[in-house]
Structures are given as structure tokens and as C-alpha cells.
């Protein structure tokens, strides 16, 4: 289920509960929903993660999470050396300044 439809289902279930237990009108629910605080503290993550998945399967994944956005990309390799070489190449680029290397 994608985030839009799950959000809609969440809204519908909250609305049903509030209507059932509090007899709130649709307008009161809308007012309540749009006045709920939306700010969530986000831990900033900037990492390049090298992971072993099996004997001949390694991945190198870039993970970025800030208060503005979340992004991730990954590449798969057959040797650890290839994955580590890719990670070091990414760390050397200006775009990935401030990223840390994590090896799992």
C-alpha cells in the first residue's frame, strides 16, 4: 500500500473513531486534523553503508535523511573489494562530503 492510500485509510479510521465516540461533525474533524502539530524531530543521517548479503553478494548504499527529505540509492557487487571501492569513490566526491562509512 503506498503512502497516499495508507494516509487516507488512517484519516478515515481516525474520523470513524472520533465520530463514533465523540459525535464530532465533519467540520470539527477537519479543524482538529489541520490544527494537529506536524513537526517531527528528524535525526540527520548521511551514511554510505557496505553490507554483506551472502557469499558472493555485497551492496553499497547511500542513505541521506534530513529534515527536508530522505533519499537512498544502492549498487550490488559480487566481491567486498568492489563494494568498498565504490564506497570510497563516493566518499571522495564533493557531493558526499560529510558522509560516514558503515560496514555491516
Backbone as CSV, one residue per row, in Angstrom:
resi,resn,N_x,N_y,N_z,CA_x,CA_y,CA_z,C_x,C_y,C_z
1,UNK,0.859,-1.175,0.000,0.000,0.000,0.000,0.901,1.232,0.000
2,UNK,0.650,2.172,-0.905,1.501,3.356,-0.944,1.125,4.337,0.157
3,UNK,1.977,5.333,0.354,1.796,6.230,1.497,0.540,7.080,1.377
4,UNK,0.132,7.409,0.153,-1.058,8.240,-0.013,-2.299,7.466,0.402
5,UNK,-2.425,6.226,-0.066,-3.615,5.465,0.279,-3.599,5.055,1.746
6,UNK,-2.425,4.789,2.318,-2.389,4.447,3.738,-2.720,5.667,4.578
7,UNK,-2.320,6.855,4.115,-2.674,8.089,4.817,-4.185,8.285,4.780
8,UNK,-4.788,8.041,3.628,-6.239,8.166,3.503,-6.964,7.184,4.403
9,UNK,-6.466,5.969,4.487,-7.075,4.970,5.367,-6.933,5.387,6.816
10,UNK,-5.794,5.970,7.148,-5.575,6.439,8.517,-6.556,7.551,8.861
11,UNK,-6.745,8.477,7.939,-7.679,9.580,8.163,-9.088,9.047,8.346
12,UNK,-9.486,8.092,7.484,-10.829,7.537,7.586,-11.034,6.809,8.916
13,UNK,-10.041,6.046,9.353,-10.213,5.313,10.608,-10.250,6.265,11.796
14,UNK,-9.436,7.319,11.782,-9.476,8.312,12.859,-10.829,9.010,12.862
15,UNK,-11.309,9.351,11.673,-12.601,10.035,11.570,-13.724,9.156,12.126
16,UNK,-13.699,7.863,11.764,-14.727,6.945,12.263,-14.700,6.860,13.780
17,UNK,-13.493,6.734,14.344,-13.380,6.641,15.795,-13.887,7.898,16.479
18,UNK,-13.486,9.050,15.968,-13.904,10.292,16.592,-15.404,10.511,16.445
19,UNK,-15.958,10.183,15.291,-17.404,10.316,15.116,-18.156,9.359,16.034
20,UNK,-17.653,8.160,16.169,-18.323,7.156,16.977,-18.308,7.527,18.458
21,UNK,-17.150,7.954,18.959,-17.017,8.171,20.397,-17.275,9.602,20.840
22,UNK,-17.130,10.566,19.954,-17.289,11.957,20.364,-18.397,12.690,19.619
23,UNK,-19.009,12.045,18.659,-20.059,12.655,17.852,-19.617,13.984,17.256
24,UNK,-18.385,14.023,16.755,-17.881,15.239,16.127,-18.410,15.341,14.701
25,UNK,-18.629,16.551,14.256,-19.060,16.758,12.880,-17.848,16.712,11.962
26,UNK,-18.114,16.625,10.674,-17.037,16.602,9.693,-16.201,17.875,9.775
27,UNK,-16.840,19.015,9.939,-16.118,20.287,10.034,-15.248,20.348,11.290
28,UNK,-15.745,19.818,12.387,-14.939,19.783,13.616,-13.730,18.872,13.448
29,UNK,-13.943,17.746,12.764,-12.831,16.843,12.494,-11.781,17.495,11.604
30,UNK,-12.231,18.176,10.556,-11.293,18.866,9.669,-10.494,19.900,10.446
31,UNK,-11.164,20.661,11.283,-10.490,21.674,12.073,-9.444,21.035,12.993
32,UNK,-9.818,19.938,13.645,-8.904,19.231,14.526,-7.708,18.693,13.744
33,UNK,-7.980,18.044,12.619,-6.924,17.413,11.824,-5.916,18.449,11.332
34,UNK,-6.385,19.557,10.802,-5.467,20.545,10.239,-4.775,21.391,11.302
35,UNK,-5.178,21.283,12.551,-4.520,22.011,13.624,-3.627,21.131,14.489
36,UNK,-3.482,19.868,14.120,-2.562,18.993,14.844,-1.125,19.406,14.526
37,UNK,-0.232,19.361,15.495,1.168,19.700,15.203,1.791,18.655,14.286
38,UNK,2.526,19.099,13.272,3.096,18.202,12.265,4.612,18.096,12.335
39,UNK,5.248,18.850,13.178,6.703,18.875,13.209,7.211,17.670,13.994
40,UNK,8.039,16.886,13.339,8.657,15.744,13.987,10.167,15.956,13.942
41,UNK,10.839,15.808,15.063,12.298,15.929,15.013,12.883,14.763,14.225
42,UNK,13.766,15.076,13.305,14.358,14.063,12.435,15.854,14.000,12.717
43,UNK,16.334,12.797,12.966,17.764,12.605,13.153,18.418,12.637,11.773
44,UNK,19.402,13.505,11.605,20.064,13.616,10.308,21.006,12.437,10.120
45,UNK,20.870,11.788,8.971,21.709,10.638,8.624,22.363,10.914,7.280
46,UNK,23.668,10.772,7.243,24.414,10.840,5.987,25.433,9.715,6.056
47,UNK,25.121,8.607,5.395,25.968,7.423,5.518,26.068,6.683,4.195
48,UNK,27.208,6.031,4.037,27.407,5.087,2.946,27.627,3.743,3.623
49,UNK,26.721,2.807,3.356,26.703,1.526,4.070,27.082,0.398,3.119
50,UNK,28.115,-0.373,3.495,28.511,-1.561,2.742,28.016,-2.765,3.537
51,UNK,27.204,-3.609,2.886,26.565,-4.733,3.570,26.842,-6.035,2.836
52,UNK,27.088,-7.098,3.611,27.242,-8.432,3.036,25.901,-9.140,3.124
53,UNK,25.430,-9.641,1.985,24.142,-10.339,1.931,24.310,-11.846,1.778
54,UNK,25.472,-12.279,1.332,25.732,-13.701,1.119,27.179,-13.874,0.710
55,UNK,27.539,-15.095,0.296,28.926,-15.373,-0.077,29.416,-14.488,-1.213
56,UNK,28.608,-14.303,-2.223,29.012,-13.514,-3.391,28.062,-12.351,-3.645
57,UNK,27.562,-11.740,-2.571,26.608,-10.650,-2.754,26.858,-9.566,-1.712
58,UNK,27.293,-8.404,-2.194,27.551,-7.247,-1.344,26.836,-6.052,-1.948
59,UNK,26.476,-5.100,-1.101,25.846,-3.887,-1.624,26.509,-2.663,-0.999
60,UNK,26.452,-1.583,-1.743,26.933,-0.286,-1.281,25.748,0.662,-1.409
61,UNK,25.278,1.201,-0.283,24.079,2.030,-0.286,24.364,3.401,0.313
62,UNK,23.910,4.440,-0.377,23.986,5.801,0.138,22.656,6.128,0.783
63,UNK,22.691,6.593,2.040,21.472,6.947,2.760,21.586,8.387,3.230
64,UNK,20.574,9.175,2.911,20.531,10.564,3.345,19.171,10.841,3.947
65,UNK,19.167,11.391,5.159,17.916,11.796,5.801,18.161,13.125,6.491
66,UNK,17.404,14.122,6.077,17.452,15.432,6.714,16.023,15.839,7.049
67,UNK,15.870,17.013,7.614,14.518,17.471,7.934,13.727,17.779,6.663
68,UNK,14.423,17.988,5.542,13.755,18.331,4.283,13.407,17.130,3.410
69,UNK,14.233,16.079,3.450,13.991,14.943,2.543,14.723,13.698,3.014
70,UNK,14.368,12.574,2.371,15.032,11.298,2.577,15.348,10.739,1.206
71,UNK,16.577,10.203,1.046,16.958,9.625,-0.238,17.874,8.437,0.001
72,UNK,17.855,7.506,-0.943,18.690,6.319,-0.847,18.960,5.794,-2.249
73,UNK,20.157,5.272,-2.438,20.471,4.583,-3.691,21.460,3.479,-3.368
74,UNK,21.416,2.402,-4.149,22.319,1.292,-3.855,22.821,0.635,-5.125
75,UNK,23.966,-0.038,-4.981,24.557,-0.818,-6.064,24.950,-2.166,-5.490
76,UNK,24.873,-3.204,-6.309,25.218,-4.557,-5.870,26.509,-5.010,-6.511
77,UNK,27.295,-5.810,-5.766,28.597,-6.285,-6.221,28.794,-7.738,-5.819
78,UNK,29.724,-8.408,-6.520,29.988,-9.810,-6.212,31.157,-9.979,-5.240
79,UNK,31.951,-8.929,-5.022,33.049,-9.018,-4.051,32.999,-7.827,-3.104
80,UNK,33.561,-8.039,-1.910,33.631,-6.982,-0.915,34.526,-5.838,-1.404
81,UNK,35.613,-6.194,-2.090,36.541,-5.175,-2.581,35.865,-4.220,-3.554
82,UNK,35.015,-4.744,-4.443,34.290,-3.894,-5.391,33.342,-2.946,-4.656
83,UNK,32.637,-3.470,-3.672,31.700,-2.652,-2.901,32.449,-1.571,-2.133
84,UNK,33.572,-1.927,-1.522,34.372,-0.966,-0.768,34.988,0.086,-1.685
85,UNK,35.403,-0.325,-2.868,35.951,0.628,-3.845,34.880,1.646,-4.253
86,UNK,33.665,1.172,-4.474,32.552,2.073,-4.811,32.275,3.048,-3.663
87,UNK,32.291,2.530,-2.423,32.054,3.373,-1.256,33.129,4.451,-1.144
88,UNK,34.391,4.073,-1.345,35.480,5.051,-1.266,35.395,6.083,-2.377
89,UNK,34.960,5.672,-3.561,34.766,6.614,-4.666,33.685,7.628,-4.308
90,UNK,32.616,7.150,-3.704,31.539,8.054,-3.300,32.007,9.010,-2.206
91,UNK,32.763,8.492,-1.246,33.248,9.337,-0.149,34.206,10.419,-0.637
92,UNK,34.927,10.135,-1.719,35.887,11.099,-2.264,35.226,12.226,-3.044
93,UNK,33.977,12.045,-3.460,33.315,13.075,-4.257,32.819,14.209,-3.362
94,UNK,32.761,15.404,-3.932,32.315,16.581,-3.179,30.851,16.466,-2.765
95,UNK,30.055,15.804,-3.574,28.625,15.662,-3.301,28.383,14.944,-1.977
96,UNK,29.240,13.985,-1.648,29.045,13.176,-0.452,29.919,13.648,0.708
97,UNK,30.229,14.917,0.742,31.020,15.471,1.836,30.218,15.383,3.143
98,UNK,30.846,14.912,4.199,30.170,14.780,5.480,29.524,13.431,5.708
99,UNK,29.625,12.525,4.738,29.065,11.183,4.890,30.041,10.301,5.660
100,UNK,29.504,9.344,6.413,30.344,8.399,7.125,30.213,7.023,6.475
101,UNK,31.263,6.204,6.615,31.271,4.858,6.064,30.892,3.869,7.163
102,UNK,29.908,3.021,6.868,29.466,1.983,7.793,29.595,0.647,7.074
103,UNK,30.299,-0.312,7.700,30.466,-1.627,7.108,29.748,-2.641,7.980
104,UNK,28.767,-3.343,7.388,27.998,-4.368,8.122,28.486,-5.735,7.731
